[in-house]
Each structure stands twice: as structure tokens, then as C-alpha cells.
Amino acid sequence: MAKKAKTVFICQECGTEHLQWMGKCTACGTWGSLVEEVVVPEKSDDVRSRSSSAKQGSKGPRPLRALGARQLARTDTGIGELDRVLGGGLVPGSLTLISGEPGIGKSTLIVQVAARLAGRIGTVLYVSGEESEEQIKLRSDRVCGETGENLYVVSETNMENVLSMVEKLKPKFIIIDSIQTMYTDMLDSAPGSVSQVRACGNALMKLAKTEDIPIFIVAHVTKSGDLAGPKIVEHLVDAVLQFNGEREHEIRILRALKNRFGTTSEIGAFVMQEKGMIEIKDLSATFIESRDTTLAGSVISAIYEGSRPVFFEVQALTSNANVGFARRTAIGIDNQRLNMIIAVMEKKLGIRLYDKDVYVNIVGGMKPDSTSTDLAVALAIYSALFDKTSKQPSVAIGEVGLTGELRSVGNVDKIISEAERLGYKKIVMPFGNYSRLEKSGSISELDKAMIAPAKSLAEAVQLMQ
């Protein structure tokens, strides 16, 4: 007996289904987010279902040991920084979600990718639900110049029409811009709703996996910077890439939040220019090229991202709190982490910050996810408070514990090598890191001369003066 369609109320924030309308979603707690939608029963030939057995002629499950591992031949996109984040290039049949704030450069980057792949692998289909073909042509001419005959663009939002075009064109690469504008005729809900995004995502997943076509999907973000729409889309795709950066800065950072074919610790660096996204080969030099070493409140720190060390400037400013409670403002680091560092400084260094406004900023829009920047933040605040600077170009790395000790961080040997290349004379680091390097014999006498090991935050303050 065929199943009847049923009506449910779906939260537009988290995708949770409710049998009846309520003012607040019971899962995420959002008020007024429940929308009534009709759930159509899935048919046997529904595009939302996917089975590799039908394509491979299999009768059912097979023993894992009987399956041969297929070598995935990656395809270079022609953009080295993007290939780095993807793990070495595009994987056949992969589904990649790319997100970022409006105006950050998503469409600019993907049109560059489309133009370069069209000249190398064959037909590329660019499906836009937000712009006309003429608008895409204008952007392409600006950032790519004259493109070849293999790049096809279409302004379309109906998923069934897109699948029909794919069947005729047989493209080697597809771009969907954006998933929130797509809809399928199988559902009555509006484009961008949870049901539509889920259904269109499933259809694209089936297309990618059964035809071995790599697909890029552009997604919107919320005001908080999270991906808009249901979380199921993030689970469906193989990779989630996110563009970060400030609009007033030219530097854009591309980071992998999820990657089934590579690491999530790699980042790609670009600079937004009139000719499009330009790759940044030497990211450290870009972040610190205009730094004035004589200014108080400025300290250089470093983290190891993927396969390369990245150096950046940490700036701090302190001022008297004139009204109410003192303010703690952080850009680029977690605000709770800043509060913890300030509390440790007050307790272990004996300085007074409760009546001071403290501002900390990572220059250039960098947002390091490592605790190795703790020491640099503390030293920058100390430098700003007492108007003191280091006598020679220095770098500070290390995690600050609640007891005031400095805890070890990873990949310091590679950071030391990069610091030498950039011309720094001193590296203040945890004593534990120095001890392990010395025992392993992996550092030279020149490295030992520039390393200033410290066991506590108080020792590090003395070493930086």
C-alpha cells in the first residue's frame, strides 16, 4: 500500500521535525522557526536515493576484504592554494561545499576554477541561481580574460532541469551557486527551506557518486558565520571549505572544516585584487611585512598550519576603564581565552588589570585555532601596559597554564627554521620544547643561540625585555 503524504513542522534553523506547531523548537530553542511542510513519500526511482549496487551490478553486500581499493586520480584545479586545502586536488565524484560571508570572494574563486578546469579537463557547467549569465560573463572577463568553449553557464534553480542539462552536456566538473536557491518539483516548500536543501543536496550527491563528477556547492552563512541550512548538508558532502577574512583587508584565508580526502589543518591564502584571487606563496612575510618593531604592544607569534609555519603579529592595547566594568575585546582569538590569560597575569605577575580596558587583535584577519599564541598575547598586553618593547626581533610561542607555567606546543623545530629565514634573533618558547629538541639532537648550535627557553610566564617576560 502506498504511503500517504504527511504534514510536519520543520525548524528552519536545525532541521528538526515536529508533529505539531510550537512557538519554540525543542531541539535548538529558536523561537518562531517552525514552518509547515508536506513530506512526500519517497518513490523507488526517487533521485534522492542512491545505490552503488545498481551501477556496479552487485546483488548485495560483499565482504570488505574482497573489494579492491580504487586509486583516486586527483585533478589539479590550477590554483595551488586551493589544491593544498583540498588535499592535492579534486577527487572524482567528490562533493565540496564552499561557504563564506557575502563579498568575501567565493564566486570570484569558483569562476577562476571553472575557467582553468574548462581549458584542461573538458566541459564545465556553472549553474547560478543568483546571477544571470551576463553577470557571470562580466566577472569571468574581469578575472580570467577570454575563456574557452568548454565553460558553460546557465541561470537555473530547478533541480530537475539541472539534471537534464547534465545528462546532455556530460560535464567533467559542476558548480552550483548556491544550494539555497535550488528547488525540486517533488516538494511544495519554498527554495532555501530545510526540506528543499536536503532534497537538492541528496540529488547532487547521487549525481556526483554515480557519475564520478566532482561538484562544487556554494552555501550561504548566518550572521554568526555558521553554514546556513540543515546540518545534514554538511554530513552529505565530502569537504567543507570556508572563506575567512575581513572586508577591509585584502587577505582571504581558505580553511577546510571537513575533508574526507585530506587533512583539515591546511589553509590556503589569497589576496583579493581587481584581477581576482591571487595566491599568496609566502604567507608569513605578508602578515608581518609592515610591522614596526619599535612599537609597544606588538609581539610576533607563529603556528604550524598543515605543512607550513605561519607567522603573524599580535597587537594589544590597554587603557583606563572610565565607566563601569573593564572591557575585554579580542579579534582573532577566543574572548574567554583572553580573560583566562589576563587572570593568570594578575595572579602570577602581580600586575593590576581589573581597572584597564584590554584590546587584542591578530593583524591581517588571521584566526589561529591553537593555544600556542597564549604567550604572545600575554607579552603583548604586558608590553602595552608598561610601554616596553623587545631589544631585538623576537618570536613568542607557548601555551599559558592556569598555574602560570608554559606548556609545550607542537612543530617548534619547523617554526625555528622559518624564524631564521625571516631574520628573527630570539624565540621565546616553553622549556619543555627546548629540552626535547636538545635530547633529540635535532637543533644546531645556531638554533640554541637564538632559543630563549622559559618555564613560566614570569621568566618569559624577563627574556623578552
Secondary structure, DSSP 8 states (H G I E B T S, - for coil): -----EEEEEETTT--EESS--SB-TTT--BT-EEEEEE----TT-TT---HHHHHT--S---GGGS-------B--S-HHHHHHHTSSB-TT-EEEEE--TTSSHHHHHHHHHHHHHTTTS-EEEEESSS-HHHHHHHHHHHT-S--TTEEEEE--BHHHHHHHHHHH--SEEEEE-GGG-B-TT--S-TTSHHHHHHHHHHHHHHHHHHT--EEEEE-B-TTSSB-S-THHHHHSSEEEEEE--TTSSEEEEEEEEETTS-SS-EEEEEEETTEEEE-S-HHHHHHTT--TTSTTEEEEEEEETTEEEEEEEEEEEEE--SSS--EEEESS-HHHHHHHHHHHHHHH----TTEEEEEEEGGG-----GGGHHHHHHHHHHHHHT---SS-EEE--EE-TTSBEE--S-HHHHHHHHHHHT--EEEEEHHHHHHHHHHT-S-HHHHHHEEEESBHHHHHHHT-
